[in-house]
Amino acid sequence: MELLNLLFFALPVCLLSAVMTVYIAHMYGRRFWPWLLFGFFVPFISTFIAIGLGIWDARRNERNGNTGE
C-alpha cells in the first residue's frame, strides 16, 4: 500500500517536471525526447539544468556575434 501511495505522488511530480523541462529545452532549440526522459527521471534538477544550458547558449551566441535567429 505504501508503494502505491508513493507512485500516486511521484508519477504526477515526475510528469510535471518532464513537461516543464521539455518546454524550456524546446524554447532553446533542444531536442524533445532526450529532455523529456531526463526531466522524468531527474525531476526538478533537470529543469534548472535546461535553464542553465539555455543561458549558457545565449551568452555564447552573444560573444560570437550570433543573434540566435
Secondary structure, 3 states (H helix, E strand, C coil): CHHHHHHHHHHHHHHHHHHHHHHHHHHCCCCHHHHHHHHHHCCCHHHHHHHHHHHHHHHHHHHHCCCCC
